[in-house]
Amino acid sequence: MNNTIMRTITVAATYQPLSATELIGSVTISAQPTNSGPVYFKGDDGSDVPWLPGEWHKLVSVNLAEIQLKGTPGDVVTVVGGTW
């Protein structure tokens, strides 16, 4: 069964996952252009990977619970896609 994924995540100062539970999907993740600074995603080696305001990437078949981000509290990231 395919389901649509549409979320707005408000960024915090410490790392938080894009999903509290396992959720595998193909999505476009976007750092909103109105953000006050970069959003930092936790890289596979533990490093901070900055996404600038307005930056977006399409990811295929990823577990949103394993993708973590942090940044300026109140900034926003959107996740749009589905479980197909």
C-alpha contacts under 8 A as a table, 3 or more apart, distances in Angstrom:
res1	aa1	res2	aa2	distance
1	M	83	T	7.96
2	N	82	G	6.78
2	N	83	T	5.17
2	N	84	W	5.51
3	N	82	G	5.44
3	N	83	T	5.35
3	N	84	W	7.46
4	T	80	V	7.74
4	T	81	G	5.96
4	T	82	G	4.23
4	T	83	T	6.60
5	I	25	G	7.83
5	I	27	V	7.67
5	I	79	V	7.05
5	I	80	V	5.48
5	I	81	G	5.07
5	I	82	G	4.81
5	I	83	T	7.28
6	M	78	T	7.44
6	M	79	V	5.59
6	M	80	V	4.53
6	M	81	G	6.58
7	R	78	T	5.63
7	R	79	V	5.09
7	R	80	V	6.59
8	T	76	V	6.72
8	T	77	V	5.88
8	T	78	T	4.54
8	T	79	V	6.47
9	I	18	L	7.16
9	I	76	V	5.67
9	I	77	V	5.20
9	I	78	T	6.14
9	I	79	V	7.90
10	T	73	P	7.26
10	T	74	G	5.56
10	T	75	D	5.83
10	T	76	V	4.68
10	T	77	V	6.57
11	V	39	V	7.69
11	V	69	L	7.29
11	V	70	K	5.73
11	V	71	G	5.89
11	V	72	T	6.46
11	V	73	P	5.21
11	V	74	G	5.58
11	V	75	D	5.24
11	V	76	V	5.69
11	V	77	V	7.13
12	A	15	Y	7.05
12	A	16	Q	7.34
12	A	70	K	5.43
12	A	71	G	5.94
12	A	72	T	6.37
12	A	73	P	4.42
12	A	74	G	6.82
12	A	75	D	7.95
13	A	70	K	5.40
13	A	71	G	5.23
13	A	72	T	5.91
13	A	73	P	5.55
14	T	69	L	7.71
14	T	70	K	5.27
14	T	71	G	7.31
15	Y	42	K	7.78
15	Y	68	Q	5.73
15	Y	69	L	5.04
15	Y	70	K	4.71
16	Q	68	Q	5.16
16	Q	69	L	5.57
16	Q	70	K	6.58
17	P	20	A	6.43
17	P	64	L	6.93
17	P	65	A	5.28
17	P	66	E	6.37
17	P	67	I	5.49
17	P	68	Q	4.20
17	P	69	L	6.46
18	L	64	L	5.22
18	L	65	A	5.69
18	L	66	E	7.64
18	L	67	I	5.97
18	L	68	Q	6.20
18	L	69	L	7.53
19	S	22	E	6.85
19	S	23	L	6.81
19	S	64	L	5.33
19	S	65	A	4.54
20	A	65	A	5.90
21	T	65	A	5.73
22	E	63	N	6.13
22	E	64	L	6.67
22	E	65	A	5.20
22	E	66	E	7.94
23	L	62	V	7.96
23	L	63	N	5.28
23	L	64	L	5.50
23	L	65	A	6.40
24	I	61	S	5.86
24	I	62	V	5.24
24	I	63	N	4.26
24	I	64	L	6.26
24	I	83	T	6.21
25	G	60	V	6.69
25	G	61	S	4.79
25	G	62	V	5.58
25	G	63	N	6.64
25	G	64	L	7.54
25	G	81	G	7.01
25	G	82	G	5.34
25	G	83	T	4.12
25	G	84	W	6.30
26	S	58	K	7.45
26	S	59	L	5.61
26	S	60	V	4.15
26	S	61	S	4.81
26	S	62	V	6.40
26	S	81	G	5.68
26	S	82	G	5.67
26	S	83	T	6.23
26	S	84	W	6.62
27	V	58	K	5.71
27	V	59	L	5.42
27	V	60	V	6.48
27	V	79	V	6.28
27	V	80	V	5.30
27	V	81	G	4.08
27	V	82	G	6.35
28	T	56	W	6.79
28	T	57	H	5.56
28	T	58	K	4.17
28	T	59	L	6.18
28	T	78	T	7.99
28	T	79	V	5.78
28	T	80	V	5.37
28	T	81	G	6.20
29	I	56	W	5.51
29	I	57	H	5.56
29	I	58	K	6.39
29	I	59	L	7.69
29	I	77	V	6.88
29	I	78	T	5.72
29	I	79	V	4.66
29	I	80	V	6.70
30	S	54	G	6.77
30	S	55	E	5.96
30	S	56	W	4.15
30	S	57	H	6.68
30	S	77	V	5.47
30	S	78	T	5.24
30	S	79	V	6.62
31	A	35	N	7.20
31	A	38	P	7.96
31	A	39	V	6.85
31	A	51	W	6.76
31	A	52	L	6.91
31	A	53	P	5.35
31	A	54	G	5.35
31	A	55	E	5.51
31	A	56	W	6.17
31	A	76	V	6.40
31	A	77	V	4.63
31	A	78	T	6.76
32	Q	35	N	5.56
32	Q	53	P	5.51
32	Q	54	G	5.10
32	Q	55	E	7.47
32	Q	75	D	7.66
32	Q	76	V	5.89
32	Q	77	V	5.88
32	Q	78	T	7.34
33	P	53	P	4.38
33	P	54	G	3.91
33	P	55	E	7.57
34	T	53	P	6.57
34	T	54	G	7.61
34	T	75	D	7.93
35	N	38	P	7.37
35	N	53	P	5.47
35	N	75	D	5.04
35	N	76	V	6.58
36	S	53	P	7.43
36	S	72	T	7.14
36	S	75	D	6.69
37	G	52	L	6.79
37	G	53	P	6.45
37	G	71	G	7.46
37	G	72	T	6.53
37	G	75	D	7.83
38	P	50	P	5.67
38	P	51	W	5.29
38	P	52	L	4.51
38	P	53	P	5.93
38	P	71	G	6.57
38	P	72	T	7.64
39	V	50	P	5.59
39	V	51	W	5.22
39	V	52	L	6.62
39	V	53	P	7.65
39	V	69	L	6.78
39	V	70	K	5.94
39	V	71	G	4.73
39	V	72	T	7.20
39	V	75	D	7.93
40	Y	48	D	5.45
40	Y	49	V	5.19
40	Y	50	P	4.42
40	Y	51	W	6.21
40	Y	69	L	5.42
40	Y	70	K	5.23
40	Y	71	G	5.72
41	F	48	D	5.75
41	F	49	V	5.01
41	F	50	P	6.37
41	F	51	W	7.52
41	F	67	I	7.29
41	F	68	Q	5.70
41	F	69	L	4.28
41	F	70	K	6.56
42	K	45	D	7.91
42	K	46	G	5.60
42	K	47	S	5.81
42	K	48	D	5.12
42	K	49	V	6.16
42	K	67	I	7.11
42	K	68	Q	5.53
42	K	69	L	6.04
43	G	46	G	5.01
43	G	47	S	5.03
43	G	48	D	5.97
43	G	49	V	5.91
44	D	47	S	7.34
51	W	55	E	5.83
51	W	56	W	7.80
52	L	55	E	5.42
59	L	62	V	6.58
61	S	83	T	7.85
63	N	66	E	5.58
63	N	67	I	7.08
64	L	67	I	5.28
65	A	68	Q	7.52
71	G	75	D	7.34
72	T	75	D	5.81
